[in-house]
Amino acid sequence: IPSNATVSTDTLAEMETALPAAADLLPKARPFRVVGYGCTSASSVIGSDRVEQMVQKTCNVATVTNPLRAAAACAADIGVSKFALLSPYIEEVNEPLRLAFAKAGLSTDVFGTFAEADEANVVRISTSSIVEAACNLGADPSVEAIFLSCTNLRTLAAIPQIQSRVSKPVLSSNQCLAWHMGRLNAT
């Protein structure tokens, strides 16, 4: 799906119209059990149900998930409802994200952001910056788990470092999406 160079609610909302064409590129030989849409912030702006509807317009799939829906499922699975949310986004994008988590029953009262509007810079946020920011947020005693938002944020190496320092579950957009797709595919 084409992504604008700048991340804003307007550019994220534009992705909705591209979803059917992108889903139409998937093979047609047989139906899918699950398809994952990999944009956390766009899922919060468009809405998980609408993302699913748009993908299902051109793709024969039983269920569509996304990092937002997946994070809520993962939180329920591990029994947490209070996230420390670390985001790379600007406030305009953070607001619908936090509202979407609230609608899913997840508190994000403990929150931090890198306030980055340039998509190309999100992937350049260093692992050490992610670890430090997440550990600072996760130190709050009210936090049950830390969520690192954005499929473009490099979190794989950061997750074990954060977990070892904070001793709380650490979830990321990509990690939750992969887990949820596996779970949905097995059912």
N, C-alpha and C positions, 0 to 999 in steps of 0.2 A: 504494500500500500504506500503510495507516495506520502512523504512526510515533509512538511515545510521546514525551512531552515530555522524559523522562529517558532517556539512553543507558546501558544496562547489558546484561549478557549475557542477563538474563531478558527484558527488553523487546525485544531484538534477536531472541531465539529465538521470540518470539511472532509475528514476521513470517512464519515458515514456514507457519503455518496460513492466512495471508491470501494467500499466493502463488497458489494455484489460482484463487481468486475474482478477483484482479487480472488474471491472465493470461486469464481467461474474458471480460474486457472487450474484448480485442483482436478486430478483425474476423475473421470466419470465411470470407470469400469465397475465400481461397486459403491454402495453407500458407506459413509464413515460413521463410526460410533461417536466420535468427538473431533472437533476442530478447535484449535486455540487461536485467539486473536491476541497478538502480543503487544498491546499498548495500554498501560495502566491508566494514564491520564486521559486518553481519548475514551476509554471505557467509562470513566467517571463523567465525562462531558456528554457523551452519546447515550449512555445508559446500557447496562449489561443486557437487558431484554431486547433493546433495539439493535444492539450489535448482533445478537443471536438471530433476530428476524432478518437483518440485512444479509448475513452470511447464508442463511437458509433459502434466500430467494434464488440462488444459483448453485447451491451445493446441497447434495443429498446427505444430510448429516442429522443425527438424532439430537445431539447436544453441542452447543458452542459455549466455550468458557473463555475467560480472559483473566489477567492478573488480579483484577479487583474481586471478581467473583471467586477466584481460586484462593485468594488471601482470606476471604471470609470463611470459606469451607475449611481451610487449613487451621484457622484460628478456632473454629468450632471443634475440629478434630482433636486439637491439643488442649482444649478447654480454657482458652484465654479470651478476654474481651477488652483489654486495655493495652493498646499499642503505644509505643514511642514511635512516632512516624518520622522518618528521615526522607526528605524529598529533595530533588534537584530543582524543582520548579519555582516559578514566580508566584506571587500571592494569587493572582487571577486564576491560575491553574490549581493551586493548592486548595482554594475554597471549595470547588465542586468535588475534589478528591476527598476532602475531609467530610463533606456532607454525605457522599456516597458510603464512606465507611460508617458514619453514624447511622444511616438508614439500614445498614447491615448489622447493627448492634455493636459496633466496635468504637470504643472511645479512642480519640487521638489527641487528648488534652495535652500530652507531652509531645511536642512537635519541634522539628528543626528543618531548615531548608538551606540549600546553597544559592537559592534565588537566581537560577540560571535560565535565561530565555533562549539562548542560542543552543540549538540541538547538538551541534558539533562539539560544544564545550562540555556537555554532560558526560560523554564517554571519556573525557580527559580529566575528570575529577579523580584525583589519586586515591589509591587504596588506603593510604595512611590518613587522608582527610576524611574518608568515609568511616574508617575505624574510630578515629578520635571523636567525630561528631556523634556517631551512634553510641559509643561508650558514655559520652557525656549525657545523652538523653536517657540511655538505659540505666543510668545510676539512680534515677528517680525511683523511690521505693514503691510508688503506685503502679509502675510499669510491669506488666506481666510478660511482654514480648516486644521485640523490636522489629519494625517492618521497614525495609529499604525499598522505596518505591522507584520504579522506572526500569523497563527492560533494557534501556540503554546505559544504565548505571552499572559499572563493573563491580560486582559484589561477590563473586565466587571466592576469591582469596580473602576478602574482608570478613566473611561470615564466621569462619572458625576462630579468627583472631578476636572478634567481638564477643563470641560466645565464651571463650576462655577467660576473658576479662570481666564480663558482666554476669556470667552464669545464669542467663535467661535465654529462652528460644530466640533465634534470629531468623527472620523470614525475609525473602526477597521476591520481587515480582516474577523473575524467571523461575526461581525454585518452586514457588507456589503453583505457577502455571504448569510446570512439568509434572509436579505431584498430582494436581487435580486432573490433568489429562490422563495420567496413568490410572488413577482411581476410577474415573468415568469410563475409560476403555475396558476396565476389568468387570464392570457391572453389566 
